Amino acid sequence: ENTAGGGGVALWISEVFLNNSIINGNSTNLEGGGLYLRQSSEIIISNSEISENIALKGGGIYYFESTSLNITNSQILNNDATASHGGGIYAGYSIGGVTIDSTIFAGNHATSKGGGLYLLEPETPHEYESSTIINSTLEGNLSNIGGSMHIENSIVMIENCNISNNSSTFIGGGLSFLKTTAELNNIVLESN
């Protein structure tokens, strides 16, 4: 357990390539139970598992004020944001956008918004690149708003995704959007 941000790993002003790795069972009293990534450049996570991590915000990953986040062929499982948003991932203010491909979000929990994923851009999202979530599965995630994901102030495309059996205690069991332009193509929304 870490009393500062980043229960497993904390990185500022860094370039990160994480491949074939497991970040499991870490905790912090602040942000980023597994990974804390802030004011960094390119972040690439591939073929990895981020699981069973706990934080107040961003149970698995807390990513903020950085250039770009790219996650491929990975699993974000059973992470918990105990007092805020982003059970699996909290991603905010990504200049180059967020890209998630062929990734599973399952069993994550947030007490507020975005059980699997919470994505936030500034009030002027046109200054930032759009985000993409493709070929992914979001299943069995839970939050107050946006069981699988909550996306705010963003431009996002969601394509070829299975979004099923997610829950919210208030609104948006499957998906929740606020001040967002969203394009949804070939998605399955079932039993949320």
N, CA and C atoms as a LAMMPS dump frame, in Angstrom:
ITEM: TIMESTEP
0
ITEM: NUMBER OF ATOMS
576
ITEM: BOX BOUNDS ff ff ff
-5.0000000000000000e+02 5.0000000000000000e+02
-5.0000000000000000e+02 5.0000000000000000e+02
-5.0000000000000000e+02 5.0000000000000000e+02
ITEM: ATOMS id mol type element x y z
1 1 1 N 0.847 -1.195 0
2 1 2 C 0 0 0
3 1 3 C 0.875 1.236 0
4 2 1 N 0.423 2.229 -0.784
5 2 2 C 1.162 3.482 -0.911
6 2 3 C 0.274 4.622 -0.434
7 3 1 N 0.791 5.518 0.363
8 3 2 C -0.005 6.642 0.846
9 3 3 C 0.03 7.83 -0.107
10 4 1 N 0.813 7.737 -1.181
11 4 2 C 0.824 8.749 -2.24
12 4 3 C 0.216 8.132 -3.502
13 5 1 N 0.16 8.898 -4.6
14 5 2 C -0.398 8.381 -5.844
15 5 3 C 0.451 7.271 -6.425
16 6 1 N -0.222 6.273 -7.017
17 6 2 C 0.484 5.182 -7.673
18 6 3 C 0.831 4.051 -6.739
19 7 1 N -0.146 3.197 -6.44
20 7 2 C 0.127 2.076 -5.543
21 7 3 C 1.199 1.154 -6.075
22 8 1 N 1.139 0.847 -7.387
23 8 2 C 2.148 -0.013 -7.999
24 8 3 C 3.307 0.781 -8.566
25 9 1 N 2.991 1.711 -9.481
26 9 2 C 4.016 2.508 -10.163
27 9 3 C 3.51 3.944 -10.299
28 10 1 N 4.356 4.919 -10.017
29 10 2 C 4.036 6.334 -10.217
30 10 3 C 5.052 6.941 -11.174
31 11 1 N 4.569 7.598 -12.224
32 11 2 C 5.458 8.175 -13.233
33 11 3 C 5.014 9.578 -13.6
34 12 1 N 5.931 10.523 -13.591
35 12 2 C 5.705 11.878 -14.052
36 12 3 C 6.695 12.154 -15.187
37 13 1 N 6.256 12.944 -16.147
38 13 2 C 7.129 13.434 -17.215
39 13 3 C 7.968 12.283 -17.773
40 14 1 N 7.273 11.242 -18.201
41 14 2 C 7.951 10.024 -18.661
42 14 3 C 7.322 9.507 -19.947
43 15 1 N 8.041 8.658 -20.635
44 15 2 C 7.532 7.907 -21.774
45 15 3 C 7.48 6.452 -21.335
46 16 1 N 6.32 5.805 -21.508
47 16 2 C 6.129 4.481 -20.923
48 16 3 C 5.715 3.474 -21.984
49 17 1 N 6.413 2.332 -22.005
50 17 2 C 6.042 1.199 -22.844
51 17 3 C 5.942 -0.014 -21.922
52 18 1 N 4.723 -0.471 -21.677
53 18 2 C 4.483 -1.598 -20.774
54 18 3 C 3.965 -2.764 -21.603
55 19 1 N 4.708 -3.879 -21.622
56 19 2 C 4.344 -5.012 -22.468
57 19 3 C 4.486 -6.319 -21.688
58 20 1 N 3.54 -7.24 -21.911
59 20 2 C 3.601 -8.569 -21.277
60 20 3 C 3.819 -8.473 -19.768
61 21 1 N 3.033 -7.628 -19.118
62 21 2 C 3.225 -7.374 -17.691
63 21 3 C 1.928 -7.564 -16.916
64 22 1 N 2.068 -7.758 -15.617
65 22 2 C 0.918 -7.862 -14.717
66 22 3 C 1.104 -6.855 -13.583
67 23 1 N 0.106 -5.975 -13.401
68 23 2 C 0.077 -5.021 -12.291
69 23 3 C -1.119 -5.445 -11.437
70 24 1 N -0.871 -6.115 -10.325
71 24 2 C -1.943 -6.772 -9.576
72 24 3 C -1.861 -6.485 -8.073
73 25 1 N -3.021 -6.199 -7.471
74 25 2 C -3.129 -6.171 -6.02
75 25 3 C -2.454 -5.018 -5.309
76 26 1 N -2.32 -3.88 -6
77 26 2 C -1.708 -2.702 -5.383
78 26 3 C -2.793 -1.746 -4.878
79 27 1 N -2.422 -0.857 -3.959
80 27 2 C -3.407 0.102 -3.455
81 27 3 C -2.729 1.396 -3.031
82 28 1 N -3.533 2.464 -3.032
83 28 2 C -3.061 3.776 -2.6
84 28 3 C -4.218 4.538 -1.983
85 29 1 N -3.894 5.489 -1.133
86 29 2 C -4.91 6.35 -0.535
87 29 3 C -5.265 7.53 -1.431
88 30 1 N -4.618 7.638 -2.595
89 30 2 C -4.901 8.73 -3.524
90 30 3 C -5.297 8.169 -4.894
91 31 1 N -4.651 8.6 -5.968
92 31 2 C -5.022 8.177 -7.323
93 31 3 C -4.109 7.066 -7.839
94 32 1 N -4.685 6.201 -8.676
95 32 2 C -3.889 5.218 -9.404
96 32 3 C -3.445 4.036 -8.578
97 33 1 N -4.366 3.119 -8.318
98 33 2 C -3.997 1.939 -7.537
99 33 3 C -2.894 1.12 -8.174
100 34 1 N -2.995 0.878 -9.479
101 34 2 C -1.955 0.138 -10.187
102 34 3 C -0.894 1.043 -10.777
103 35 1 N -1.34 2.004 -11.603
104 35 2 C -0.431 2.93 -12.287
105 35 3 C -0.912 4.363 -12.119
106 36 1 N 0.027 5.267 -11.845
107 36 2 C -0.234 6.702 -11.789
108 36 3 C 0.632 7.338 -12.868
109 37 1 N 0.011 7.94 -13.877
110 37 2 C 0.727 8.487 -15.027
111 37 3 C 0.301 9.936 -15.217
112 38 1 N 1.23 10.875 -15.035
113 38 2 C 0.862 12.29 -15.111
114 38 3 C 1.93 13.094 -15.838
115 39 1 N 1.455 14.041 -16.672
116 39 2 C 2.319 14.951 -17.416
117 39 3 C 3.41 14.185 -18.163
118 40 1 N 2.983 13.101 -18.79
119 40 2 C 3.922 12.26 -19.536
120 40 3 C 3.634 12.345 -21.025
121 41 1 N 4.528 11.775 -21.817
122 41 2 C 4.326 11.816 -23.261
123 41 3 C 3.597 10.555 -23.699
124 42 1 N 4.189 9.735 -24.51
125 42 2 C 3.494 8.579 -25.056
126 42 3 C 3.431 7.445 -24.036
127 43 1 N 2.212 6.917 -23.819
128 43 2 C 2.003 5.783 -22.929
129 43 3 C 1.435 4.641 -23.768
130 44 1 N 2.158 3.535 -23.862
131 44 2 C 1.686 2.367 -24.62
132 44 3 C 1.669 1.163 -23.689
133 45 1 N 0.5 0.552 -23.552
134 45 2 C 0.333 -0.648 -22.737
135 45 3 C -0.192 -1.75 -23.649
136 46 1 N 0.51 -2.873 -23.708
137 46 2 C 0.077 -3.959 -24.585
138 46 3 C 0.284 -5.313 -23.921
139 47 1 N -0.617 -6.238 -24.238
140 47 2 C -0.508 -7.628 -23.763
141 47 3 C -0.291 -7.698 -22.251
142 48 1 N -1.02 -6.862 -21.517
143 48 2 C -0.803 -6.764 -20.073
144 48 3 C -2.116 -6.877 -19.307
145 49 1 N -1.987 -7.15 -18.014
146 49 2 C -3.138 -7.25 -17.123
147 49 3 C -2.991 -6.25 -15.983
148 50 1 N -4.025 -5.452 -15.797
149 50 2 C -4.097 -4.507 -14.675
150 50 3 C -5.276 -4.977 -13.832
151 51 1 N -5.015 -5.562 -12.662
152 51 2 C -6.097 -6.233 -11.944
153 51 3 C -6.021 -6.065 -10.43
154 52 1 N -7.21 -6.005 -9.821
155 52 2 C -7.381 -6.039 -8.369
156 52 3 C -6.587 -4.946 -7.648
157 53 1 N -6.531 -3.774 -8.269
158 53 2 C -5.899 -2.612 -7.653
159 53 3 C -6.972 -1.69 -7.07
160 54 1 N -6.6 -0.908 -6.061
161 54 2 C -7.563 -0.064 -5.348
162 54 3 C -6.986 1.337 -5.161
163 55 1 N -7.832 2.343 -5.445
164 55 2 C -7.457 3.742 -5.201
165 55 3 C -8.726 4.552 -4.972
166 56 1 N -8.572 5.755 -4.48
167 56 2 C -9.733 6.631 -4.374
168 56 3 C -10.279 6.98 -5.751
169 57 1 N -9.379 7.211 -6.708
170 57 2 C -9.729 7.593 -8.081
171 57 3 C -8.802 6.846 -9.027
172 58 1 N -9.381 6.248 -10.092
173 58 2 C -8.546 5.474 -11.016
174 58 3 C -8.016 4.219 -10.363
175 59 1 N -8.913 3.276 -10.093
176 59 2 C -8.508 2.067 -9.368
177 59 3 C -7.36 1.317 -10.018
178 60 1 N -7.471 1.067 -11.329
179 60 2 C -6.398 0.39 -12.044
180 60 3 C -5.327 1.344 -12.527
181 61 1 N -5.773 2.377 -13.281
182 61 2 C -4.858 3.356 -13.874
183 61 3 C -5.42 4.76 -13.68
184 62 1 N -4.564 5.677 -13.238
185 62 2 C -4.89 7.097 -13.229
186 62 3 C -3.953 7.773 -14.222
187 63 1 N -4.542 8.383 -15.262
188 63 2 C -3.776 8.985 -16.355
189 63 3 C -4.286 10.414 -16.535
190 64 1 N -3.388 11.416 -16.441
191 64 2 C -3.863 12.801 -16.449
192 64 3 C -2.817 13.737 -17.056
193 65 1 N -3.305 14.709 -17.836
194 65 2 C -2.464 15.774 -18.403
195 65 3 C -1.256 15.208 -19.144
196 66 1 N -1.519 14.283 -20.055
197 66 2 C -0.423 13.65 -20.798
198 66 3 C -0.725 13.672 -22.288
199 67 1 N 0.23 13.201 -23.087
200 67 2 C 0.123 13.349 -24.538
201 67 3 C -0.8 12.321 -25.173
202 68 1 N -0.598 11.031 -24.919
203 68 2 C -1.474 10.027 -25.513
204 68 3 C -1.401 8.729 -24.718
205 69 1 N -2.523 8.013 -24.727
206 69 2 C -2.626 6.719 -24.052
207 69 3 C -3.126 5.699 -25.059
208 70 1 N -2.365 4.612 -25.216
209 70 2 C -2.722 3.554 -26.163
210 70 3 C -2.662 2.213 -25.439
211 71 1 N -3.798 1.515 -25.366
212 71 2 C -3.875 0.213 -24.699
213 71 3 C -4.368 -0.823 -25.693
214 72 1 N -3.614 -1.918 -25.85
215 72 2 C -3.942 -2.944 -26.836
216 72 3 C -3.799 -4.332 -26.233
217 73 1 N -4.732 -5.214 -26.581
218 73 2 C -4.652 -6.637 -26.192
219 73 3 C -4.377 -6.818 -24.698
220 74 1 N -5.124 -6.089 -23.888
221 74 2 C -4.885 -6.128 -22.447
222 74 3 C -6.171 -6.416 -21.689
223 75 1 N -6.034 -6.623 -20.381
224 75 2 C -7.174 -6.896 -19.529
225 75 3 C -7.148 -5.955 -18.329
226 76 1 N -8.279 -5.298 -18.1
227 76 2 C -8.444 -4.383 -16.968
228 76 3 C -9.523 -5.022 -16.091
229 77 1 N -9.122 -5.663 -14.99
230 77 2 C -10.017 -6.564 -14.269
231 77 3 C -10.103 -6.246 -12.776
232 78 1 N -11.335 -6.159 -12.267
233 78 2 C -11.6 -6.16 -10.821
234 78 3 C -10.853 -5.065 -10.053
235 79 1 N -10.738 -3.898 -10.661
236 79 2 C -10.141 -2.749 -9.982
237 79 3 C -11.247 -1.909 -9.34
238 80 1 N -10.879 -1.1 -8.34
239 80 2 C -11.897 -0.385 -7.567
240 80 3 C -11.47 1.053 -7.281
241 81 1 N -12.321 2.01 -7.705
242 81 2 C -12.156 3.409 -7.31
243 81 3 C -13.135 3.65 -6.168
244 82 1 N -12.614 3.721 -4.961
245 82 2 C -13.464 3.653 -3.771
246 82 3 C -14.158 4.965 -3.413
247 83 1 N -13.737 6.093 -4.001
248 83 2 C -14.337 7.37 -3.621
249 83 3 C -14.599 8.302 -4.798
250 84 1 N -14.386 7.825 -6.049
251 84 2 C -14.533 8.741 -7.173
252 84 3 C -14.756 7.965 -8.474
253 85 1 N -14.154 8.462 -9.557
254 85 2 C -14.416 7.962 -10.905
255 85 3 C -13.343 6.963 -11.374
256 86 1 N -13.732 6.173 -12.394
257 86 2 C -12.767 5.333 -13.098
258 86 3 C -12.303 4.115 -12.327
259 87 1 N -13.185 3.129 -12.186
260 87 2 C -12.78 1.901 -11.494
261 87 3 C -11.61 1.221 -12.17
262 88 1 N -11.725 1.021 -13.493
263 88 2 C -10.618 0.442 -14.247
264 88 3 C -9.579 1.481 -14.612
265 89 1 N -10.044 2.527 -15.327
266 89 2 C -9.146 3.593 -15.787
267 89 3 C -9.811 4.948 -15.628
268 90 1 N -9.055 5.889 -15.086
269 90 2 C -9.416 7.308 -15.109
270 90 3 C -8.459 7.964 -16.097
271 91 1 N -8.988 8.5 -17.202
272 91 2 C -8.146 9.139 -18.219
273 91 3 C -8.643 10.563 -18.44
274 92 1 N -7.824 11.54 -18.075
275 92 2 C -8.227 12.923 -18.198
276 92 3 C -7.212 13.786 -18.913
277 93 1 N -7.717 14.691 -19.772
278 93 2 C -6.898 15.708 -20.427
279 93 3 C -5.766 15.084 -21.236
280 94 1 N -6.153 14.203 -22.168
281 94 2 C -5.176 13.546 -23.037
282 94 3 C -5.096 14.308 -24.356
283 95 1 N -4.006 15.007 -24.577
284 95 2 C -3.858 15.88 -25.738
285 95 3 C -4.037 15.101 -27.04
286 96 1 N -3.436 13.926 -27.118
287 96 2 C -3.515 13.118 -28.331
288 96 3 C -4.621 12.089 -28.298
289 97 1 N -5.494 12.168 -27.315
290 97 2 C -6.601 11.227 -27.218
291 97 3 C -6.209 9.907 -26.584
292 98 1 N -7.214 9.07 -26.405
293 98 2 C -7.047 7.744 -25.83
294 98 3 C -7.47 6.721 -26.877
295 99 1 N -6.638 5.7 -27.082
296 99 2 C -6.975 4.614 -27.999
297 99 3 C -6.949 3.3 -27.237
298 100 1 N -8.069 2.58 -27.274
299 100 2 C -8.179 1.279 -26.626
300 100 3 C -8.615 0.27 -27.673
301 101 1 N -7.839 -0.791 -27.839
302 101 2 C -8.1 -1.787 -28.882
303 101 3 C -7.957 -3.19 -28.308
304 102 1 N -8.95 -4.049 -28.58
305 102 2 C -8.874 -5.47 -28.214
306 102 3 C -8.542 -5.663 -26.738
307 103 1 N -9.282 -4.957 -25.903
308 103 2 C -9.035 -4.979 -24.458
309 103 3 C -10.32 -5.334 -23.716
310 104 1 N -10.182 -6.057 -22.62
311 104 2 C -11.316 -6.474 -21.797
312 104 3 C -11.346 -5.67 -20.515
313 105 1 N -12.487 -5.058 -20.233
314 105 2 C -12.766 -4.407 -18.951
315 105 3 C -13.833 -5.248 -18.261
316 106 1 N -13.512 -5.858 -17.141
317 106 2 C -14.493 -6.708 -16.468
318 106 3 C -14.359 -6.611 -14.957
319 107 1 N -15.519 -6.534 -14.286
320 107 2 C -15.542 -6.587 -12.831
321 107 3 C -14.977 -5.381 -12.119
322 108 1 N -14.863 -4.254 -12.825
323 108 2 C -14.35 -3.035 -12.197
324 108 3 C -15.48 -2.256 -11.529
325 109 1 N -15.137 -1.444 -10.52
326 109 2 C -16.151 -0.706 -9.762
327 109 3 C -15.671 0.709 -9.45
328 110 1 N -16.587 1.668 -9.607
329 110 2 C -16.331 3.044 -9.175
330 110 3 C -17.534 3.532 -8.384
331 111 1 N -17.29 4.249 -7.314
332 111 2 C -18.407 4.739 -6.513
333 111 3 C -19.151 5.875 -7.207
334 112 1 N -18.508 6.552 -8.162
335 112 2 C -19.164 7.666 -8.839
336 112 3 C -19.372 7.363 -10.328
337 113 1 N -18.504 7.788 -11.208
338 113 2 C -18.71 7.65 -12.649
339 113 3 C -17.694 6.693 -13.284
340 114 1 N -18.183 5.911 -14.265
341 114 2 C -17.288 5.092 -15.075
342 114 3 C -16.728 3.882 -14.371
343 115 1 N -17.532 2.832 -14.262
344 115 2 C -17.045 1.618 -13.599
345 115 3 C -15.821 1.031 -14.274
346 116 1 N -15.876 0.893 -15.607
347 116 2 C -14.725 0.392 -16.351
348 116 3 C -13.772 1.499 -16.741
349 117 1 N -14.346 2.569 -17.351
350 117 2 C -13.536 3.66 -17.904
351 117 3 C -14.213 4.993 -17.653
352 118 1 N -13.435 5.965 -17.18
353 118 2 C -13.881 7.354 -17.086
354 118 3 C -12.953 8.182 -17.961
355 119 1 N -13.537 8.861 -18.959
356 119 2 C -12.752 9.657 -19.907
357 119 3 C -13.228 11.095 -19.856
358 120 1 N -12.292 12.006 -19.596
359 120 2 C -12.618 13.424 -19.438
360 120 3 C -11.653 14.281 -20.242
361 121 1 N -12.217 15.229 -20.998
362 121 2 C -11.403 16.252 -21.651
363 121 3 C -11.86 17.619 -21.16
364 122 1 N -11.076 18.678 -21.407
365 122 2 C -11.486 20.016 -20.966
366 122 3 C -12.786 20.452 -21.644
367 123 1 N -13.327 21.579 -21.193
368 123 2 C -14.569 22.103 -21.769
369 123 3 C -14.428 22.435 -23.248
370 124 1 N -13.201 22.61 -23.739
371 124 2 C -12.969 22.904 -25.16
372 124 3 C -12.292 21.703 -25.811
373 125 1 N -13.037 20.606 -26.057
374 125 2 C -12.419 19.365 -26.541
375 125 3 C -11.819 19.465 -27.931
376 126 1 N -12.205 20.491 -28.725
377 126 2 C -11.647 20.609 -30.075
378 126 3 C -10.141 20.84 -30.054
379 127 1 N -9.596 21.24 -28.928
380 127 2 C -8.149 21.431 -28.813
381 127 3 C -7.421 20.103 -28.615
382 128 1 N -8.186 19.049 -28.396
383 128 2 C -7.617 17.738 -28.122
384 128 3 C -8.045 16.761 -29.208
385 129 1 N -7.25 15.726 -29.443
386 129 2 C -7.594 14.704 -30.425
387 129 3 C -8.765 13.863 -29.913
388 130 1 N -9.494 13.255 -30.841
389 130 2 C -10.59 12.373 -30.457
390 130 3 C -10.046 11.054 -29.926
391 131 1 N -10.908 10.305 -29.251
392 131 2 C -10.524 9.016 -28.678
393 131 3 C -11.259 7.887 -29.392
394 132 1 N -10.694 6.683 -29.31
395 132 2 C -11.247 5.521 -30.003
396 132 3 C -11.227 4.31 -29.089
397 133 1 N -12.347 3.614 -29.052
398 133 2 C -12.446 2.346 -28.315
399 133 3 C -12.987 1.314 -29.295
400 134 1 N -12.157 0.327 -29.667
401 134 2 C -12.554 -0.626 -30.702
402 134 3 C -12.249 -2.066 -30.284
403 135 1 N -13.039 -2.983 -30.83
404 135 2 C -12.793 -4.427 -30.691
405 135 3 C -12.62 -4.861 -29.236
406 136 1 N -13.377 -4.245 -28.345
407 136 2 C -13.178 -4.481 -26.915
408 136 3 C -14.457 -4.979 -26.246
409 137 1 N -14.29 -5.537 -25.056
410 137 2 C -15.405 -6.055 -24.273
411 137 3 C -15.445 -5.347 -22.926
412 138 1 N -16.619 -4.851 -22.572
413 138 2 C -16.836 -4.233 -21.265
414 138 3 C -17.985 -4.976 -20.613
415 139 1 N -17.664 -5.74 -19.583
416 139 2 C -18.657 -6.663 -19.025
417 139 3 C -18.575 -6.713 -17.499
418 140 1 N -19.736 -6.62 -16.864
419 140 2 C -19.801 -6.797 -15.418
420 140 3 C -19.145 -5.698 -14.609
421 141 1 N -19.132 -4.471 -15.143
422 141 2 C -18.596 -3.328 -14.41
423 141 3 C -19.735 -2.582 -13.705
424 142 1 N -19.415 -1.832 -12.658
425 142 2 C -20.438 -1.193 -11.832
426 142 3 C -20.009 0.195 -11.397
427 143 1 N -20.949 1.14 -11.447
428 143 2 C -20.721 2.482 -10.891
429 143 3 C -22.057 3.132 -10.601
430 144 1 N -22.018 4.35 -10.111
431 144 2 C -23.238 5.115 -9.899
432 144 3 C -23.778 5.647 -11.219
433 145 1 N -22.876 6.143 -12.072
434 145 2 C -23.23 6.676 -13.391
435 145 3 C -22.293 6.072 -14.427
436 146 1 N -22.862 5.43 -15.446
437 146 2 C -22.056 4.836 -16.509
438 146 3 C -21.359 3.568 -16.068
439 147 1 N -22.119 2.477 -16.014
440 147 2 C -21.566 1.22 -15.502
441 147 3 C -20.303 0.769 -16.206
442 148 1 N -20.331 0.719 -17.544
443 148 2 C -19.125 0.309 -18.267
444 148 3 C -18.19 1.489 -18.471
445 149 1 N -18.765 2.653 -18.879
446 149 2 C -17.928 3.835 -19.076
447 149 3 C -18.754 5.106 -19.017
448 150 1 N -18.102 6.169 -18.568
449 150 2 C -18.673 7.518 -18.607
450 150 3 C -17.679 8.4 -19.337
451 151 1 N -18.172 9.13 -20.367
452 151 2 C -17.296 9.96 -21.192
453 151 3 C -17.827 11.387 -21.179
454 152 1 N -16.918 12.341 -20.922
455 152 2 C -17.324 13.723 -20.671
456 152 3 C -16.462 14.698 -21.476
457 153 1 N -17.128 15.676 -22.109
458 153 2 C -16.443 16.748 -22.861
459 153 3 C -15.514 16.192 -23.943
460 154 1 N -15.905 15.127 -24.599
461 154 2 C -14.985 14.432 -25.51
462 154 3 C -15.608 14.195 -26.88
463 155 1 N -14.758 13.818 -27.808
464 155 2 C -15.175 13.285 -29.1
465 155 3 C -14.654 11.858 -29.146
466 156 1 N -15.544 10.881 -29.332
467 156 2 C -15.139 9.486 -29.208
468 156 3 C -15.848 8.619 -30.243
469 157 1 N -15.126 7.612 -30.756
470 157 2 C -15.73 6.586 -31.592
471 157 3 C -15.624 5.25 -30.859
472 158 1 N -16.739 4.546 -30.736
473 158 2 C -16.789 3.221 -30.13
474 158 3 C -17.264 2.254 -31.202
475 159 1 N -16.441 1.243 -31.511
476 159 2 C -16.742 0.37 -32.655
477 159 3 C -16.394 -1.082 -32.347
478 160 1 N -17.248 -1.975 -32.797
479 160 2 C -17.028 -3.424 -32.633
480 160 3 C -16.779 -3.797 -31.168
481 161 1 N -17.643 -3.306 -30.302
482 161 2 C -17.499 -3.575 -28.867
483 161 3 C -18.722 -4.31 -28.326
484 162 1 N -18.477 -5.157 -27.343
485 162 2 C -19.54 -5.85 -26.62
486 162 3 C -19.642 -5.233 -25.232
487 163 1 N -20.783 -4.613 -24.952
488 163 2 C -20.993 -3.915 -23.686
489 163 3 C -22.185 -4.581 -23.008
490 164 1 N -21.914 -5.47 -22.055
491 164 2 C -22.992 -6.294 -21.507
492 164 3 C -22.847 -6.525 -20.009
493 165 1 N -24.011 -6.688 -19.365
494 165 2 C -24.075 -7.034 -17.94
495 165 3 C -23.376 -6.036 -17.032
496 166 1 N -23.361 -4.772 -17.452
497 166 2 C -22.848 -3.708 -16.598
498 166 3 C -24.013 -3.084 -15.829
499 167 1 N -23.714 -2.421 -14.701
500 167 2 C -24.776 -1.869 -13.866
501 167 3 C -24.42 -0.485 -13.355
502 168 1 N -25.464 0.312 -13.132
503 168 2 C -25.299 1.585 -12.436
504 168 3 C -26.393 1.704 -11.386
505 169 1 N -26.092 2.398 -10.323
506 169 2 C -27.083 2.599 -9.277
507 169 3 C -27.944 3.826 -9.55
508 170 1 N -27.591 4.633 -10.581
509 170 2 C -28.368 5.825 -10.912
510 170 3 C -28.75 5.828 -12.391
511 171 1 N -27.841 6.173 -13.286
512 171 2 C -28.165 6.209 -14.712
513 171 3 C -27.037 5.606 -15.542
514 172 1 N -27.406 5.146 -16.739
515 172 2 C -26.425 4.668 -17.704
516 172 3 C -25.76 3.369 -17.318
517 173 1 N -26.542 2.323 -17.153
518 173 2 C -25.946 1.034 -16.799
519 173 3 C -24.897 0.581 -17.788
520 174 1 N -25.174 0.802 -19.081
521 174 2 C -24.2 0.446 -20.112
522 174 3 C -23.228 1.578 -20.382
523 175 1 N -23.768 2.703 -20.867
524 175 2 C -22.943 3.843 -21.272
525 175 3 C -23.527 5.14 -20.731
526 176 1 N -22.661 6.111 -20.481
527 176 2 C -23.093 7.436 -20.077
528 176 3 C -22.208 8.474 -20.744
529 177 1 N -22.843 9.499 -21.341
530 177 2 C -22.112 10.584 -22.002
531 177 3 C -22.591 11.926 -21.471
532 178 1 N -21.678 12.875 -21.324
533 178 2 C -22.01 14.247 -20.955
534 178 3 C -21.205 15.197 -21.829
535 179 1 N -21.895 16.081 -22.54
536 179 2 C -21.239 17.07 -23.413
537 179 3 C -20.221 16.395 -24.328
538 180 1 N -20.641 15.31 -24.952
539 180 2 C -19.74 14.476 -25.762
540 180 3 C -20.355 14.221 -27.135
541 181 1 N -19.501 14.177 -28.155
542 181 2 C -19.91 13.717 -29.479
543 181 3 C -19.431 12.285 -29.624
544 182 1 N -20.376 11.35 -29.727
545 182 2 C -20.031 9.925 -29.768
546 182 3 C -20.545 9.289 -31.053
547 183 1 N -19.68 8.52 -31.691
548 183 2 C -20.069 7.711 -32.852
549 183 3 C -19.993 6.244 -32.437
550 184 1 N -21.115 5.54 -32.539
551 184 2 C -21.181 4.14 -32.149
552 184 3 C -21.432 3.289 -33.39
553 185 1 N -20.535 2.344 -33.653
554 185 2 C -20.655 1.478 -34.823
555 185 3 C -20.535 0.006 -34.405
556 186 1 N -21.516 -0.781 -34.814
557 186 2 C -21.45 -2.235 -34.627
558 186 3 C -21.144 -2.624 -33.183
559 187 1 N -21.925 -2.101 -32.269
560 187 2 C -21.744 -2.465 -30.859
561 187 3 C -22.913 -3.31 -30.383
562 188 1 N -22.656 -4.133 -29.386
563 188 2 C -23.699 -4.907 -28.723
564 188 3 C -23.879 -4.331 -27.33
565 189 1 N -25.09 -3.843 -27.061
566 189 2 C -25.47 -3.348 -25.739
567 189 3 C -26.525 -4.295 -25.207
568 190 1 N -26.173 -5.099 -24.222
569 190 2 C -27.074 -6.177 -23.812
570 190 3 C -27.052 -6.393 -22.308
571 191 1 N -28.236 -6.531 -21.727
572 191 2 C -28.416 -6.906 -20.317
573 191 3 C -27.723 -5.959 -19.341
574 192 1 N -27.71 -4.668 -19.691
575 192 2 C -27.167 -3.673 -18.779
576 192 3 C -28.306 -3.108 -17.92
